[in-house]
Amino acid sequence: MIIQRADIEYVLNKAELEEDKLIAILYDIGDLLPIKLREKVVIGDYLQKILAKGKIIIAKHEEDYVGIIAYYDNDSINRKAYVSILGVKSSFQGIGIASTLMRMMEDDAIKSCMNQNCLHVNKSNERAIAFYRSRGYVAIAANKDSFLMTKLLAFPFKNITPIIELPSTIFEKNGIELMVKLDGLISYPYGGNKGRKAIYFLNYALYNNYTHLVTNGGIDSNHVRAIAIGCQMLGLECHIILHYEGSDVSYYDSINYKILKSLTHNIKVCKNDEIGKYMDDEIELIKKEGGKPLYIWGGGHSPLGTMAYYDAFQEYTSQLGNSEVRPNYIFLATGTGTTQAGLLAGNKGDKTKIIGISISRDRERQTNVIKESLNSFYSYFGIGKEMKGEEIEVVDRYLGNGYGALDDRVLNTIDDYIKKGIILDPVYTGKAFYGMLQEIENNKIEKGSRVLFWHTGGFMNYIEFKNSTQIVLSN
């Protein structure tokens, strides 16, 4: 007999549930876990606690209980819900029961005015981790055996972006098959890798009851904008330190600055060598006023930023499926180092070579930054190292005059590819895409290889560049 979704009934009312059947389903699904439920708790006592303080939704086929989700959504102060257990009998898996149970639970938690849903999942339970990740859950902490994963319930963004294959009418060099992972299309305002990372910082901040987020970046920082937008949507205070080089700065005409001013009044501007002092002073000021500030390094440089791209790599592999069609090379712009570190950690030393085109540092310095990011990531999340240091590959041949410096060759590449529907920016993706093209043309990449360019966004940088150009031309 083939079971269909329509054959499953869902029961939310605890008064309608039978305790003997609840105990039976808890034993059944509890035995499917990496550590059996009966080895951690007394099943009968566990059930009584849930019945007294929590909620249960049952998936039912005829008179048999085939799936269950048990959770708590009564934390009216912190407004966090917590999933205690979710499972489906083996013979009923694969027809969407778990997804339906989770959706019903989340809808109920929202009705109970919960802001965030939380759960622990065993580190070895890769199938469960992938399931939660696909539903927008992110890992923000870990203990010895499990990850803490959370989701912002009222946040409408999912961290999944498309992969496209460029036809020969757009790209034809050395028989290379070129794909592009478009992180600029992440469903977070203005997108990009900073938007992907911001989801992790915001989850972490909300889970730990921070009231203020304090971060820094350049005048046109994508990271700062992403954090500010998230804070505004979640009702958190955002404090921003913007920095610049030299003796003078004209930032009032910056589109990014105007957006930031519409999001928060807590903006201060300083020189590069004053960042640390300004950040520390801001943290102390908030503490004196009774707030709980979270210090976020510029660019999202932290284990959370690395985890964002560790997860992104799993997303990418699930999108491509068959390992035979996966690329031989992945190119990306590498700046703070966490994006490349996350991809390297996710790759786990596999055959795909991940090449970062440096946009700010020489090869040696950037390699060390990535190593530090990897070590911090492995330590924070308690994950064993699965790659070797020599797998870090950074190309610094296309730095030009350094970070943010305009380069005619890069600008020509940007102008060429925007006519083909690919938007690049002069600071990050344009420089990285140009570098990748040069590596291909100079036969650094084997002919006939499959290559993926991980497009980390930068649409706003492109708009700002065009805006600045117009300003210069008009003077």
C-alpha positions as CSV (number, residue, x, y, z in Angstrom):
1,M,0.0,0.0,0.0
2,I,1.4,3.4,-1.0
3,I,0.8,6.1,1.6
4,Q,-0.1,9.6,0.2
5,R,0.0,12.9,2.0
6,A,-3.8,13.1,1.9
7,D,-3.9,9.9,4.0
8,I,-2.3,11.7,7.0
9,E,-4.3,13.4,9.6
10,Y,-2.8,16.0,12.0
11,V,-4.0,16.3,15.6
12,L,-3.2,19.4,17.7
13,N,-5.5,19.1,20.6
14,K,-3.8,17.3,23.5
15,A,-7.1,16.3,25.0
16,E,-7.7,14.0,21.9
17,L,-4.3,12.2,22.3
18,E,-3.9,8.8,23.8
19,E,-1.0,8.4,26.2
20,D,-0.1,4.8,25.4
21,K,0.2,5.7,21.7
22,L,2.3,8.8,22.5
23,I,4.7,6.6,24.5
24,A,4.8,4.1,21.7
25,I,5.7,6.8,19.1
26,L,8.3,8.3,21.3
27,Y,10.0,4.9,21.6
28,D,9.7,4.4,17.9
29,I,11.2,7.7,16.7
30,G,13.5,7.9,19.8
31,D,15.3,4.8,18.7
32,L,16.0,6.4,15.3
33,L,18.1,9.1,16.9
34,P,22.0,8.9,17.0
35,I,21.6,8.6,20.8
36,K,18.4,6.8,21.6
37,L,15.9,8.9,23.5
38,R,15.4,6.1,26.1
39,E,19.1,6.4,26.9
40,K,18.8,10.1,27.8
41,V,15.4,10.3,29.6
42,V,12.7,8.2,31.1
43,I,10.1,8.2,28.4
44,G,7.1,8.3,30.7
45,D,8.5,11.2,32.7
46,Y,9.5,13.0,29.5
47,L,6.0,12.7,28.1
48,Q,4.4,14.0,31.3
49,K,6.6,17.1,31.3
50,I,5.6,17.9,27.7
51,L,1.9,17.3,28.5
52,A,2.1,19.6,31.5
53,K,4.1,22.5,30.0
54,G,4.5,21.9,26.3
55,K,2.5,21.2,23.1
56,I,2.3,18.2,20.8
57,I,1.2,17.8,17.2
58,I,0.7,14.2,16.0
59,A,0.6,12.9,12.5
60,K,-1.9,10.1,12.3
61,H,-2.6,7.4,9.8
62,E,-5.9,5.7,10.5
63,E,-5.5,4.9,14.2
64,D,-1.7,4.8,14.2
65,Y,0.5,7.6,15.4
66,V,3.3,7.9,12.7
67,G,4.9,11.3,13.5
68,I,5.3,13.7,16.3
69,I,6.6,17.1,17.2
70,A,6.8,18.2,20.8
71,Y,7.7,21.8,21.7
72,Y,7.4,24.7,24.1
73,D,6.2,28.2,23.2
74,N,5.4,29.6,26.6
75,D,8.4,31.9,27.1
76,S,6.6,35.2,27.1
77,I,9.6,37.2,28.3
78,N,12.3,36.0,25.8
79,R,9.8,34.9,23.2
80,K,11.7,31.8,22.2
81,A,10.1,28.6,21.2
82,Y,12.0,25.3,21.6
83,V,11.5,22.0,19.7
84,S,12.1,19.1,22.1
85,I,11.7,16.3,19.5
86,L,10.6,15.8,15.9
87,G,10.4,12.5,14.2
88,V,8.5,10.3,11.7
89,K,8.3,6.5,11.7
90,S,10.7,5.0,9.1
91,S,7.9,3.5,6.9
92,F,6.2,7.0,6.7
93,Q,9.3,9.1,5.8
94,G,9.6,10.9,2.5
95,I,6.1,12.1,2.0
96,G,6.4,15.5,3.8
97,I,5.2,14.7,7.2
98,A,8.1,16.2,9.1
99,S,7.9,19.4,7.0
100,T,4.2,19.7,7.7
101,L,4.7,19.1,11.4
102,M,7.4,21.8,11.5
103,R,5.3,24.3,9.6
104,M,2.4,23.8,11.9
105,M,4.6,24.2,14.9
106,E,6.1,27.4,13.6
107,D,2.7,28.8,12.7
108,D,1.5,28.1,16.2
109,A,4.6,29.6,17.8
110,I,4.0,32.8,15.8
111,K,0.5,32.9,17.1
112,S,1.9,32.6,20.6
113,C,4.0,35.7,19.8
114,M,7.4,33.9,19.7
115,N,10.2,35.6,17.8
116,Q,12.6,32.7,17.4
117,N,12.5,28.9,17.3
118,C,15.4,26.9,18.7
119,L,16.4,23.3,18.8
120,H,19.5,21.0,19.3
121,V,20.5,18.5,16.7
122,N,23.2,15.8,17.0
123,K,26.3,16.7,15.0
124,S,26.4,13.3,13.4
125,N,22.7,13.5,12.2
126,E,23.5,15.0,8.8
127,R,20.1,14.3,7.4
128,A,18.4,16.2,10.2
129,I,20.8,19.1,9.9
130,A,20.2,19.3,6.2
131,F,16.4,19.3,6.8
132,Y,16.6,22.1,9.3
133,R,19.0,24.1,7.2
134,S,16.6,23.8,4.2
135,R,13.9,25.4,6.4
136,G,16.0,28.4,7.3
137,Y,17.6,27.2,10.5
138,V,21.2,28.2,11.2
139,A,23.8,26.9,13.7
140,I,24.9,29.6,16.1
141,A,26.6,27.5,18.9
142,A,27.5,24.0,19.8
143,N,28.3,21.7,22.7
144,K,30.2,18.4,22.6
145,D,27.5,16.4,20.8
146,S,25.1,18.9,19.1
147,F,24.6,22.1,17.3
148,L,22.2,24.8,18.5
149,M,20.1,25.8,15.5
150,T,17.7,28.7,15.5
151,K,15.3,30.5,13.1
152,L,13.9,34.0,13.2
153,L,10.2,33.2,12.9
154,A,9.0,36.6,11.8
155,F,11.9,37.0,9.3
156,P,10.8,36.3,5.8
157,F,14.2,35.6,4.3
158,K,15.7,32.2,3.3
159,N,19.4,31.8,2.6
160,I,19.1,29.9,-0.7
161,T,20.4,31.3,-4.0
162,P,20.4,30.0,-7.5
163,I,23.2,28.6,-9.7
164,I,23.1,29.3,-13.4
165,E,25.2,28.0,-16.2
166,L,26.4,30.6,-18.7
167,P,25.7,29.7,-22.3
168,S,28.4,29.9,-24.9
169,T,26.9,33.2,-26.2
170,I,27.9,34.8,-23.0
171,F,31.1,32.9,-22.1
172,E,33.3,30.8,-24.4
173,K,37.0,30.4,-23.4
174,N,39.2,27.3,-23.6
175,G,36.2,25.0,-23.6
176,I,35.4,26.0,-20.0
177,E,31.9,25.3,-18.6
178,L,31.2,28.3,-16.4
179,M,28.5,28.3,-13.7
180,V,27.7,31.2,-11.4
181,K,26.3,31.0,-7.8
182,L,24.3,34.2,-7.4
183,D,24.5,35.2,-3.8
184,G,23.4,38.7,-4.8
185,L,19.9,37.1,-5.2
186,I,19.6,35.9,-1.6
187,S,16.2,37.0,-0.3
188,Y,17.7,39.6,2.1
189,P,17.6,43.3,1.3
190,Y,20.4,44.1,-1.1
191,G,21.6,40.5,-0.8
192,G,25.2,39.3,-1.1
193,N,27.4,37.4,1.2
194,K,27.0,40.0,3.9
195,G,23.3,39.4,3.9
196,R,23.8,35.7,4.2
197,K,26.1,36.2,7.2
198,A,23.8,38.8,8.8
199,I,21.2,36.1,9.4
200,Y,23.6,34.2,11.6
201,F,24.5,37.3,13.7
202,L,20.9,38.3,14.1
203,N,19.9,34.8,15.3
204,Y,22.8,34.8,17.7
205,A,21.9,38.3,19.0
206,L,18.3,37.5,19.6
207,Y,19.0,34.1,21.2
208,N,21.4,35.7,23.7
209,N,19.1,38.6,24.4
210,Y,21.4,41.4,23.1
211,T,19.7,44.7,22.9
212,H,22.3,46.6,20.8
213,L,24.5,45.5,17.9
214,V,27.7,47.5,17.4
215,T,29.8,47.0,14.2
216,N,32.0,48.9,11.8
217,G,32.9,49.2,8.2
218,G,33.8,51.6,5.4
219,I,31.4,54.2,4.2
220,D,30.1,51.9,1.5
221,S,30.1,48.7,3.7
222,N,27.7,46.0,2.7
223,H,28.2,44.3,6.0
224,V,27.1,47.4,8.0
225,R,24.1,47.9,5.9
226,A,23.0,44.3,6.2
227,I,23.3,44.4,10.0
228,A,21.4,47.7,10.2
229,I,18.5,46.4,8.1
230,G,18.2,43.3,10.2
231,C,18.2,45.3,13.5
232,Q,15.5,47.6,12.2
233,M,13.3,44.7,11.3
234,L,13.8,43.0,14.7
235,G,13.6,46.0,16.9
236,L,17.2,45.9,17.9
237,E,19.4,49.0,18.3
238,C,22.2,49.3,15.8
239,H,25.3,51.4,16.4
240,I,27.7,51.9,13.5
241,I,31.3,53.1,13.3
242,L,32.2,54.1,9.7
243,H,35.8,54.6,8.9
244,Y,37.9,56.2,6.1
245,E,41.5,56.7,5.1
246,G,43.4,60.0,4.6
247,S,42.7,63.4,6.1
248,D,39.3,64.1,4.6
249,V,36.2,62.2,3.5
250,S,33.1,63.2,1.6
251,Y,30.5,60.7,2.6
252,Y,27.2,62.6,2.5
253,D,26.7,61.8,-1.2
254,S,27.2,58.1,-0.6
255,I,24.0,56.1,-1.3
256,N,25.0,53.6,1.4
257,Y,25.4,56.4,3.9
258,K,21.9,57.7,3.1
259,I,20.4,54.3,3.6
260,L,22.2,53.9,6.9
261,K,20.9,57.3,8.1
262,S,17.4,56.1,7.4
263,L,17.9,53.0,9.5
264,T,19.7,54.4,12.5
265,H,20.8,57.7,14.1
266,N,23.7,55.9,15.9
267,I,26.4,56.5,13.3
268,K,29.9,57.8,14.1
269,V,32.7,58.4,11.5
270,C,36.4,58.0,12.3
271,K,39.8,57.4,10.7
272,N,40.9,53.8,10.1
273,D,43.4,54.0,13.0
274,E,40.7,55.0,15.4
275,I,38.3,52.1,14.9
276,G,39.2,50.2,18.0
277,K,38.8,53.1,20.3
278,Y,35.5,54.2,18.8
279,M,34.1,50.6,19.0
280,D,35.2,50.2,22.6
281,D,33.8,53.6,23.6
282,E,30.5,52.8,22.0
283,I,30.3,49.4,23.8
284,E,31.0,51.1,27.2
285,L,28.4,53.8,26.6
286,I,25.7,51.3,25.9
287,K,26.6,49.3,29.0
288,K,26.4,52.4,31.2
289,E,22.9,53.1,29.8
290,G,21.8,49.6,30.8
291,G,22.0,48.0,27.4
292,K,23.5,44.7,26.4
293,P,25.7,45.3,23.4
294,L,27.1,42.7,20.9
295,Y,30.5,43.6,19.4
296,I,30.5,42.4,15.7
297,W,33.8,42.6,13.9
298,G,33.9,44.5,10.6
299,G,32.9,42.4,7.6
300,G,31.3,39.7,9.8
301,H,34.7,38.3,10.6
302,S,33.9,35.5,13.1
303,P,33.0,31.8,13.4
304,L,29.4,32.7,12.6
305,G,30.5,34.3,9.3
306,T,32.5,31.2,8.5
307,M,29.5,28.9,9.4
308,A,27.3,30.9,7.0
309,Y,29.5,29.7,4.1
310,Y,30.1,26.2,5.6
311,D,26.3,25.9,5.3
312,A,26.3,27.6,1.9
313,F,28.7,24.9,0.6
314,Q,26.2,22.2,1.7
315,E,23.5,24.2,-0.1
316,Y,25.5,24.3,-3.3
317,T,26.2,20.5,-3.2
318,S,22.6,19.7,-2.7
319,Q,21.7,22.0,-5.7
320,L,24.1,20.2,-8.0
321,G,23.4,16.8,-6.7
322,N,25.5,14.3,-8.7
323,S,29.1,14.9,-7.8
324,E,30.1,14.2,-11.4
325,V,28.7,17.6,-12.5
326,R,30.4,19.5,-9.7
327,P,33.0,22.0,-10.7
328,N,36.8,21.4,-10.8
329,Y,37.3,25.0,-9.6
330,I,35.4,27.6,-7.5
331,F,36.5,31.2,-7.8
332,L,35.5,34.0,-5.4
333,A,36.5,37.4,-4.1
334,T,38.3,37.0,-0.8
335,G,38.4,39.9,1.7
336,T,37.8,39.3,5.4
337,G,38.5,35.6,4.7
338,T,35.4,34.0,6.3
339,T,33.7,33.4,3.0
340,Q,36.6,31.4,1.6
341,A,37.2,29.7,5.0
342,G,33.6,28.5,5.1
343,L,33.7,27.1,1.6
344,L,37.0,25.4,2.4
345,A,35.6,23.9,5.6
346,G,32.5,22.7,3.7
347,N,34.6,21.2,0.9
348,K,36.4,19.0,3.4
349,G,39.4,18.5,1.3
350,D,37.4,17.3,-1.7
351,K,38.7,17.5,-5.3
352,T,37.2,20.9,-6.1
353,K,39.9,23.5,-5.9
354,I,38.7,26.8,-4.2
355,I,40.6,29.8,-5.4
356,G,40.2,33.2,-3.7
357,I,41.1,36.3,-5.7
358,S,42.4,38.7,-3.1
359,I,40.9,42.2,-3.2
360,S,42.9,43.7,-0.4
361,R,45.9,41.7,0.9
362,D,49.0,40.0,-0.5
363,R,48.9,36.2,-0.7
364,E,50.8,35.5,2.5
365,R,48.7,37.8,4.7
366,Q,45.4,36.7,3.2
367,T,46.3,33.0,3.6
368,N,47.1,33.6,7.3
369,V,43.7,35.4,7.8
370,I,41.9,32.4,6.3
371,K,43.8,30.0,8.5
372,E,42.9,32.0,11.5
373,S,39.2,32.0,10.5
374,L,39.3,28.2,10.0
375,N,40.9,27.6,13.4
376,S,38.4,29.8,15.2
377,F,35.5,28.1,13.3
378,Y,36.7,24.6,14.2
379,S,37.3,25.5,17.8
380,Y,34.0,27.4,18.3
381,F,31.7,24.8,16.8
382,G,33.7,21.8,18.0
383,I,34.2,20.4,14.5
384,G,37.3,18.3,13.7
385,K,39.6,19.7,11.1
386,E,38.9,18.1,7.7
387,M,41.2,19.9,5.5
388,K,44.9,20.7,5.3
389,G,46.5,24.2,5.4
390,E,48.0,23.8,2.0
391,E,44.6,23.6,0.4
392,I,44.2,27.4,0.9
393,E,44.8,29.0,-2.5
394,V,44.9,32.8,-2.8
395,V,45.8,34.7,-5.9
396,D,47.1,38.2,-5.4
397,R,48.1,39.0,-9.0
398,Y,45.0,41.2,-9.5
399,L,45.2,43.5,-6.5
400,G,46.1,46.5,-8.5
401,N,46.6,49.4,-6.2
402,G,44.8,47.7,-3.3
403,Y,41.3,47.6,-1.8
404,G,38.7,49.7,-3.6
405,A,41.2,51.2,-6.0
406,L,39.7,51.4,-9.5
407,D,41.4,49.5,-12.3
408,D,40.7,50.1,-16.0
409,R,41.0,46.4,-16.8
410,V,38.4,45.5,-14.1
411,L,36.1,48.4,-15.2
412,N,36.3,47.2,-18.8
413,T,35.3,43.7,-17.6
414,I,32.4,45.1,-15.7
415,D,31.2,47.1,-18.7
416,D,31.5,44.1,-20.9
417,Y,29.6,41.7,-18.7
418,I,26.8,44.0,-17.7
419,K,25.8,43.9,-21.4
420,K,25.5,40.1,-21.0
421,G,23.3,40.4,-17.8
422,I,26.0,39.8,-15.2
423,I,26.3,42.7,-12.8
424,L,29.8,43.0,-11.2
425,D,31.2,45.7,-8.9
426,P,34.7,47.3,-9.0
427,V,35.6,46.4,-5.4
428,Y,34.8,42.7,-5.0
429,T,33.2,40.7,-7.8
430,G,34.5,42.7,-10.7
431,K,38.1,42.2,-9.5
432,A,37.5,38.5,-8.8
433,F,35.8,37.8,-12.1
434,Y,38.6,39.6,-14.0
435,G,41.2,37.6,-12.1
436,M,39.4,34.4,-13.0
437,L,39.2,35.3,-16.7
438,Q,43.0,36.0,-16.6
439,E,43.7,32.7,-14.9
440,I,41.7,30.9,-17.7
441,E,43.3,32.9,-20.5
442,N,46.8,32.3,-19.2
443,N,46.1,28.6,-19.1
444,K,46.3,28.4,-15.3
445,I,43.0,26.4,-15.5
446,E,42.9,23.2,-17.5
447,K,41.0,23.3,-20.7
448,G,37.6,21.8,-20.6
449,S,37.3,22.2,-16.8
450,R,34.0,23.0,-15.0
451,V,34.3,26.3,-13.2
452,L,32.0,28.0,-10.7
453,F,32.2,31.7,-10.0
454,W,30.7,32.3,-6.5
455,H,29.2,35.8,-7.0
456,T,29.1,37.3,-3.5
457,G,26.9,40.3,-4.5
458,G,27.9,43.9,-4.8
459,F,25.0,45.4,-6.7
460,M,25.0,48.3,-4.3
461,N,28.7,48.8,-4.8
462,Y,28.1,49.0,-8.6
463,I,25.3,51.6,-8.1
464,E,27.5,53.6,-5.8
465,F,30.3,53.4,-8.3
466,K,28.0,54.7,-11.0
467,N,26.7,57.4,-8.7
468,S,30.2,58.6,-7.8
469,T,31.2,58.6,-11.5
470,Q,28.3,60.8,-12.3
471,I,29.2,63.2,-9.5
472,V,32.8,63.4,-10.7
473,L,31.7,64.0,-14.3
474,S,29.3,66.7,-13.3
475,N,31.9,68.8,-11.4
